[in-house]
Amino acid sequence: MLSDINLSLLLVEEEGIRSRSHGMPPELINAQANSIGLPVFTAASSWTDYEAVFMHLLEQAKSQGAEVLVTGDLDMPAHSCWHDKVTKNARLKLAMPLWNMNHREAVEEFIDLGFVTIIVTVNLSLGMRENDLGRILTHDYVQELVTRGVDPCGEGGEFHTTVIDGPIFKHPIPVRKCEIHRDGQYAFLPLELDQTVG
Protein backbone atom coordinates (compact mmCIF):
# COMPACT_ATOMS: atom_id res chain seq x y z
CA MET A 1 0.00 0.00 0.00
CA LEU A 2 2.71 2.51 0.96
CA SER A 3 4.44 1.91 -2.37
CA ASP A 4 1.30 3.34 -4.01
CA ILE A 5 1.60 6.61 -2.04
CA ASN A 6 3.86 9.05 -3.82
CA LEU A 7 3.77 12.29 -1.79
CA SER A 8 2.37 14.10 1.23
CA LEU A 9 0.90 17.57 1.60
CA LEU A 10 1.80 20.12 4.28
CA LEU A 11 0.25 23.51 4.97
CA VAL A 12 2.21 25.81 7.27
CA GLU A 13 1.30 29.10 8.94
CA GLU A 14 1.85 32.28 6.96
CA GLU A 15 5.32 32.73 8.48
CA GLY A 16 6.30 29.21 7.40
CA ILE A 17 7.52 28.33 10.91
CA ARG A 18 4.96 25.69 11.97
CA SER A 19 2.39 23.39 10.39
CA ARG A 20 -1.08 24.85 10.26
CA SER A 21 -2.96 22.24 12.33
CA HIS A 22 -0.41 20.53 14.57
CA GLY A 23 2.15 23.28 15.16
CA MET A 24 5.12 21.21 14.00
CA PRO A 25 8.19 22.79 12.39
CA PRO A 26 8.70 21.84 8.73
CA GLU A 27 12.10 20.30 9.59
CA LEU A 28 10.39 17.72 11.79
CA ILE A 29 7.76 16.92 9.18
CA ASN A 30 10.44 16.61 6.51
CA ALA A 31 12.33 14.20 8.78
CA GLN A 32 9.16 12.09 9.11
CA ALA A 33 8.66 12.12 5.35
CA ASN A 34 12.32 11.23 4.68
CA SER A 35 12.15 8.32 7.12
CA ILE A 36 9.02 7.05 5.36
CA GLY A 37 10.40 7.84 1.91
CA LEU A 38 7.87 10.43 0.75
CA PRO A 39 8.42 13.87 -0.77
CA VAL A 40 6.45 16.72 0.84
CA PHE A 41 4.60 19.47 -1.04
CA THR A 42 4.54 22.52 1.25
CA ALA A 43 2.69 25.83 1.10
CA ALA A 44 1.99 28.64 3.57
CA SER A 45 -1.59 29.69 4.27
CA SER A 46 -3.83 31.56 6.64
CA TRP A 47 -7.13 30.05 7.77
CA THR A 48 -8.81 32.45 5.34
CA ASP A 49 -7.10 31.09 2.23
CA TYR A 50 -6.54 27.54 3.51
CA GLU A 51 -8.90 25.91 1.02
CA ALA A 52 -7.51 27.76 -2.00
CA VAL A 53 -3.93 26.90 -1.03
CA PHE A 54 -4.88 23.27 -0.35
CA MET A 55 -6.53 23.12 -3.79
CA HIS A 56 -3.31 24.43 -5.35
CA LEU A 57 -1.33 21.68 -3.61
CA LEU A 58 -3.80 19.07 -4.86
CA GLU A 59 -3.35 20.39 -8.40
CA GLN A 60 0.45 20.16 -7.99
CA ALA A 61 0.09 16.61 -6.69
CA LYS A 62 -2.14 15.70 -9.61
CA SER A 63 0.44 17.08 -12.04
CA GLN A 64 2.96 14.68 -10.42
CA GLY A 65 0.69 11.70 -11.06
CA ALA A 66 -1.44 11.62 -7.90
CA GLU A 67 -4.87 10.11 -8.45
CA VAL A 68 -6.23 9.75 -4.91
CA LEU A 69 -6.21 11.85 -1.72
CA VAL A 70 -5.91 9.54 1.30
CA THR A 71 -7.01 10.84 4.72
CA GLY A 72 -7.07 9.28 8.17
CA ASP A 73 -10.57 10.49 9.04
CA LEU A 74 -12.87 8.11 10.90
CA ASP A 75 -16.03 10.22 10.81
CA MET A 76 -17.56 12.71 8.40
CA PRO A 77 -18.97 15.99 9.74
CA ALA A 78 -22.77 15.93 9.70
CA HIS A 79 -23.05 18.96 7.40
CA SER A 80 -20.63 17.90 4.65
CA CYS A 81 -17.27 16.36 3.95
CA TRP A 82 -14.70 19.02 3.10
CA HIS A 83 -12.28 16.46 1.68
CA ASP A 84 -14.98 15.16 -0.66
CA LYS A 85 -15.59 18.69 -1.95
CA VAL A 86 -11.94 19.56 -2.59
CA THR A 87 -11.12 16.23 -4.25
CA LYS A 88 -14.10 16.57 -6.58
CA ASN A 89 -12.97 20.10 -7.46
CA ALA A 90 -9.45 18.79 -8.15
CA ARG A 91 -10.82 15.79 -10.08
CA LEU A 92 -9.13 13.36 -7.68
CA LYS A 93 -10.55 10.31 -5.93
CA LEU A 94 -10.92 10.26 -2.15
CA ALA A 95 -9.87 7.31 0.02
CA MET A 96 -10.70 7.14 3.71
CA PRO A 97 -9.49 3.67 4.76
CA LEU A 98 -10.35 4.19 8.43
CA TRP A 99 -13.85 5.44 7.65
CA ASN A 100 -16.45 4.37 10.25
CA MET A 101 -13.92 2.22 12.10
CA ASN A 102 -14.50 1.91 15.84
CA HIS A 103 -12.32 4.60 17.41
CA ARG A 104 -10.86 2.47 20.18
CA GLU A 105 -10.16 -0.42 17.79
CA ALA A 106 -8.45 1.99 15.36
CA VAL A 107 -6.08 3.43 17.96
CA GLU A 108 -5.35 0.02 19.51
CA GLU A 109 -4.50 -1.44 16.11
CA PHE A 110 -2.25 1.57 15.50
CA ILE A 111 -0.41 0.85 18.76
CA ASP A 112 -0.27 -2.91 18.08
CA LEU A 113 1.33 -2.25 14.69
CA GLY A 114 4.20 -0.53 16.49
CA PHE A 115 3.52 3.13 15.81
CA VAL A 116 4.72 5.60 18.44
CA THR A 117 2.88 8.90 18.70
CA ILE A 118 3.16 11.75 21.17
CA ILE A 119 0.42 14.15 22.32
CA VAL A 120 1.34 17.68 21.16
CA THR A 121 -1.91 19.68 21.42
CA VAL A 122 -4.76 19.40 23.91
CA ASN A 123 -8.14 21.09 24.15
CA LEU A 124 -8.53 21.77 27.86
CA SER A 125 -12.31 22.22 27.49
CA LEU A 126 -12.77 18.67 26.15
CA GLY A 127 -11.44 16.57 29.02
CA MET A 128 -7.74 16.90 28.26
CA ARG A 129 -5.17 18.23 30.71
CA GLU A 130 -1.90 20.07 30.29
CA ASN A 131 -0.04 17.09 31.76
CA ASP A 132 -1.32 14.96 28.85
CA LEU A 133 1.13 16.81 26.63
CA GLY A 134 4.19 14.72 25.83
CA ARG A 135 2.49 11.42 26.66
CA ILE A 136 2.84 8.48 24.29
CA LEU A 137 -0.33 6.66 23.23
CA THR A 138 -0.24 3.23 24.89
CA HIS A 139 -3.00 0.74 25.69
CA ASP A 140 -3.02 1.90 29.32
CA TYR A 141 -3.27 5.54 28.28
CA VAL A 142 -6.10 4.72 25.85
CA GLN A 143 -7.99 3.11 28.75
CA GLU A 144 -7.36 6.20 30.86
CA LEU A 145 -8.72 8.47 28.13
CA VAL A 146 -11.83 6.31 27.70
CA THR A 147 -12.40 6.34 31.48
CA ARG A 148 -12.16 10.15 31.40
CA GLY A 149 -14.75 10.27 28.59
CA VAL A 150 -12.23 11.35 25.94
CA ASP A 151 -12.32 9.93 22.41
CA PRO A 152 -9.06 7.90 22.26
CA CYS A 153 -8.54 8.99 18.64
CA GLY A 154 -9.10 12.67 19.37
CA GLU A 155 -11.62 12.86 16.53
CA GLY A 156 -13.66 15.49 18.37
CA GLY A 157 -10.68 17.84 18.53
CA GLU A 158 -9.66 16.72 22.02
CA PHE A 159 -5.99 16.37 21.05
CA HIS A 160 -3.48 16.18 18.22
CA THR A 161 -0.45 13.92 17.99
CA THR A 162 2.79 13.59 16.08
CA VAL A 163 4.05 10.16 14.99
CA ILE A 164 7.74 9.63 15.72
CA ASP A 165 8.22 5.94 14.89
CA GLY A 166 6.53 2.95 13.35
CA PRO A 167 6.87 0.03 10.97
CA ILE A 168 6.94 2.26 7.88
CA PHE A 169 9.74 4.44 9.30
CA LYS A 170 13.34 3.60 8.36
CA HIS A 171 14.36 5.03 11.76
CA PRO A 172 12.67 6.82 14.69
CA ILE A 173 12.45 10.60 14.61
CA PRO A 174 14.51 12.13 17.46
CA VAL A 175 12.60 15.00 19.02
CA ARG A 176 13.24 17.56 21.71
CA LYS A 177 10.30 18.81 23.79
CA CYS A 178 10.08 22.58 24.06
CA GLU A 179 8.27 24.79 26.56
CA ILE A 180 4.50 24.27 26.81
CA HIS A 181 2.40 27.29 25.93
CA ARG A 182 -1.32 28.05 26.15
CA ASP A 183 -3.75 29.87 23.93
CA GLY A 184 -7.27 30.09 25.34
CA GLN A 185 -8.65 26.57 25.78
CA TYR A 186 -5.63 24.98 24.06
CA ALA A 187 -2.22 23.95 25.35
CA PHE A 188 0.65 23.08 23.02
CA LEU A 189 3.88 21.16 23.35
CA PRO A 190 6.14 22.30 20.53
CA LEU A 191 8.57 19.63 19.33
CA GLU A 192 11.80 20.24 17.48
CA LEU A 193 13.98 17.84 15.56
CA ASP A 194 16.82 16.84 17.90
CA GLN A 195 19.89 17.41 15.74
CA THR A 196 22.22 15.99 18.42
CA VAL A 197 20.94 12.44 17.79
CA GLY A 198 22.28 10.76 14.71
N, C-alpha and C positions, 0 to 999 in steps of 0.2 A: 504494500500500500504506500509506504513512504517513498518508494522509488517513483511513484506516479505524481508526487508533489514536487513542483519545480521552483517555488518561491514563496516568500511570506511578505505580508504587508505591514508597515509600521507607520502610524501617524504620531507625530511629536507635537508638543506645544509650539506656539509661534516662535519662541526663542530657540527651539531646536535642542533644548537641554534635557528634557524628559519626555517619555511616551505620554500620549494624551490620556489614556485611561488608567494605567497602572503606575505612572510616575517613575519609570525606569529609565536610566540613561541609555542612549543609543549604543554605547560601547558594550554594555551588558547584554543587550538584545542581540547585537552583532556576534558576541561571543557564543550565545545560545545557538544562533543560526549557523555559525561556523562549526560548532560541535555536532550539530545535526546534519550539516552539509547542505544548507539552503541559502540562496542569496536573499537579501532583504531589499524591498522597494520602500523607500522612506520619503515622507513629505511632511512639512509643517502645516498645522492648521489651527484655527480657533474653533470654538464650538459652533460659531455662526456659519463658517464655511466648511465644516467637517464633511458633510455629505458630498459637496462638490469636489473636494480634494480626494476623498475616498473613491469617487467615481473616476477621477483622473488616474489614480493608481490602478484601478480595475482595468481601465483601458490600456495602460502600460503593460499590465500583466497579460492581457489578451494578446497584445502585439508580440509578446514573447512566447506565445503558444498556450497560455492558460485557457482551459475550457470550463473549469468548475471552481467556485468559491466554496471552501470547506470551513465550517464554523464548529465550535464546540458547544453550541447552545443546546440546552435540554428542553426548554419551554419557549413557546412563542407568545409575545405579548398579546393580550386579548384583542386590542384594536387593530393591529396589523403586524406584519413581519418586515422590518426595515431591510434585512438582508435579502428577502425575496424581491422587494422593490428595486434595490440597487442592482442586483444581478440581472433582473429582467431588462432594466435600462441599459446595462452593459452587454446584453445578449450573451450572458454566461449562465451556466447551470448552477444550482445551489445544492450542496450536500450538507446534511446535518446528521452525521452518523450516530450521535448520542440522543437524537430527538426522542422525547417521551420516555427516556430511560429513567428508572427509579433513581432518585438522587443519591441515596445512600449506597445503592449497588454500584452506581457509576464511580463514586469517589473511592469505594473500597476496592473495586477492580483496578483503578488507577494506582492505588497504593500497592496492591498485590503484584502488579506488573513491574514494580521497582522504581516508579517515579518518585522524586523528592521535590516537594514544593513548600515554599515558605510564605507565611502570611505577611503581606506588605501594606495593606490598607484595610482599615476596619471602619464600619459605620457604627458609632457608639449609641445610636438611637435604635439599633436593630439587634440588640442582645450581645454585641461584641464589646470587648474591653481593650483598653490600651495594652494590657499585658498579654493579649493574644498576638500582638505584633512580634514577628520573629519566630513564631512557633512553626514547627514542621507538621504537616498533616500525617497523622498516624491513626491506626485503628482506635486506640484509646482516646485520642483527641476528637475523632469523629463522634465517638460515643458521648464525650463530654458536650460537644456542640449540640447534638440531638437532645440530650437531657436539658440543656439550656433553652431549647426551642429554636435553635438556629439551624437553617438549612445547611447541611454539611458540604454542599457544593457552592454556597454563596450566591445562588441564582437570583435571590431577591435583593442583591446589592449589599449583603451583610459584610462581605470581605472580598478582597482580591489577593491573588497569589502570584508568585513567580517560580517557575520550574527551574531547578538548578542541576538536576541529574535525572537519568532514566535510561531505559534500554535502547533508546534511539540516539543517545548522546555518545560521542566517541570518548568523552571525558567529562567529569563534573565541572560545573562553573564555579570557580572560587569567588566568593563575595565577601564584602566587608559591610557590616551594618553601621549605618550612620545615625545621627541623632534623630529621635522621634519628634515629629512636629504635628500640630493640630490645626484644623481649619473647620470651625463650626462643629458639626456632628461627626466629622471624620478625623481619624488619626492615621499618620503615615510613617512607615519605616523605610526611608530611602536606602537602597542598596547600591553599592558601587562594585565594579569589577576589581578584585584584589590582585593587583599587578605583581605582588611579592610572591605569589604562588605560581610555580611553573616548572 
